[in-house]
Amino acid sequence: MWINIDKMSDRPLMRQLYEQIKDLILDGQLAPAEKLPSTRQLAADLGISRSTVLEAYNQLIAEGYLIGNHGSGTVVASGIAVFSSLPETAVKKRGATATAAEAPATTVIDFQSGVIDASQFPRSEWKKACQRSLDQLSEAAFRYHPSAGVLSLRQTIADYLRRARGLACSPDQIMIVSGSTQGLALIAALFQDQQQAVLIEDPTHPGLRQIIERAKLNLIGIPVDDQGLITDLLAPHPAPAFIYTTPSHQYPLGGILPIQRRQKLIQYAITNDTYLLEDDYDSEFRFEGQPISSLYELNPDRVIYLGTFSKILTPAIRLGYLILPDQLIAPYLELKKYSDVHTEALTQYALAEFIESGGLEKHIWKMKKIYAKKRQHLIAELSRCYPDAFEIKGHAAGLHMVVHFNGVVFDAPLINCINSRQVRVYPINNYVFGNPAPYNSDILLGYAHLTFAGITTGITRLCTALRQAES
Ligand SMILES: Cc1ncc(COP(=O)(O)O)c(C=O)c1O
């Protein structure tokens, strides 16, 4: 393999290796079923550590590019279209310690998903960033702003995405919104006149689904499996306004959309002249490697990327962003102007300052470790209370997990029984809307906001309720 590692570059070695192998596969230079060198051999050839090679291989396995076979080595996966079959733009590179103490018996332990650990908010760094940005602001900063948002924040986000996500886009394409919620609402409104259908993963986030429904667009649910949206089921639908998807970490089931399905989605969007709305709500928190590559990078003309600071920092600042294909920028800006002129600007300046000073990446790094420990603790508590009778679904990422309990049916009487024990869990069937709901034995458990003691108490109460229902 022709791989060039630049040890003087500020790009991590793992990222360099991962990207070059990925490019070799997408260029067709590495063919399906072709065997890759062993991690030991490649590490020795390149003069890098074996763990770096292993990390790159594991990332590519997680994204569907490679298949790891125990004993017989790592090979290139089949079914990946080479780049030459995609449009030109597709090739374009735009550059806590666990303590098992019990929580008080009266406290309700709520395993709600997507709630951050607010006790860790970096108050003093944020305060300094607010102070610094306020000190530097000119008078113009206190007047109306362009509808796209504060330029320094848009530039900072473009740099951050390049560094942290390997995603290249121009600040001109970045539109600041009041959270992904507003971003999605604006995109839905942009297509409202056309009265078209929107294809959406099923199960999905009920709140986000409502936003699209309120825009009077006709929703069609596309079933999901453990790898995310089942792209083979897209064919029979009429051309939609857009397709809503969470490819890096399907919400709620946790699958990662493999490259073969990503390419099918892009091809579908091209053939049907539609857009893919990529909701990338928590990909920074991946506990088994780097964040998954974006769908956006496969075709910036067809993908609308939706990012948010709600999970990586706090939802209280209500800041998120859209990355728009060039042709949508003008109609979007008009819509945003006549909805709220622009998103609140002073917090945008503070956030730009916070990111530039390195505060955001430091915080993400810290939270990743804390959330990984909480996740491990939750799994350990399940093993203690309900040994061998449960299965974790989805990838180790984000602020929640889906657990399958063998033989258990989370129907209304069982949920009432669980509620009566001061614990709240969320049946996956509640997230299904258009298709049969086959997830009787699966619940969603959000753990990020809970203390270690809270997790212990919650799981103990849940398992007691399950045992009570069994007897
Ligand atoms: C799938 C998904 N997307 C996006 C968001 C973030 O929304 P916002 O940025 O409006 O806070 C959430 C929040 O829970 C979510 O679950």
PDBQT file of the ligand as one rigid body, heavy atoms in Angstrom, charges set to zero:
ROOT
HETATM    1  C1  LIG A 501     -31.509  13.405  17.378  1.00  0.00    +0.000 C 
HETATM    2  C2  LIG A 501     -31.309  14.781  17.957  1.00  0.00    +0.000 A 
HETATM    3  N1  LIG A 501     -30.952  15.785  17.147  1.00  0.00    +0.000 NA
HETATM    4  C3  LIG A 501     -30.723  17.024  17.631  1.00  0.00    +0.000 A 
HETATM    5  C4  LIG A 501     -30.869  17.313  18.970  1.00  0.00    +0.000 A 
HETATM    6  C5  LIG A 501     -30.442  18.666  19.492  1.00  0.00    +0.000 C 
HETATM    7  O1  LIG A 501     -31.368  19.633  19.421  1.00  0.00    +0.000 OA
HETATM    8  P1  LIG A 501     -30.965  21.154  19.753  1.00  0.00    +0.000 P 
HETATM    9  O2  LIG A 501     -29.705  21.480  19.032  1.00  0.00    +0.000 OA
HETATM   10  O3  LIG A 501     -32.120  21.942  19.226  1.00  0.00    +0.000 OA
HETATM   11  O4  LIG A 501     -30.808  21.314  21.227  1.00  0.00    +0.000 OA
HETATM   12  C6  LIG A 501     -31.312  16.335  19.827  1.00  0.00    +0.000 A 
HETATM   13  C7  LIG A 501     -31.569  16.660  21.238  1.00  0.00    +0.000 C 
HETATM   14  O5  LIG A 501     -31.945  15.875  22.058  1.00  0.00    +0.000 OA
HETATM   15  C8  LIG A 501     -31.506  15.018  19.321  1.00  0.00    +0.000 A 
HETATM   16  O6  LIG A 501     -31.861  14.015  20.132  1.00  0.00    +0.000 OA
ENDROOT
TORSDOF 0
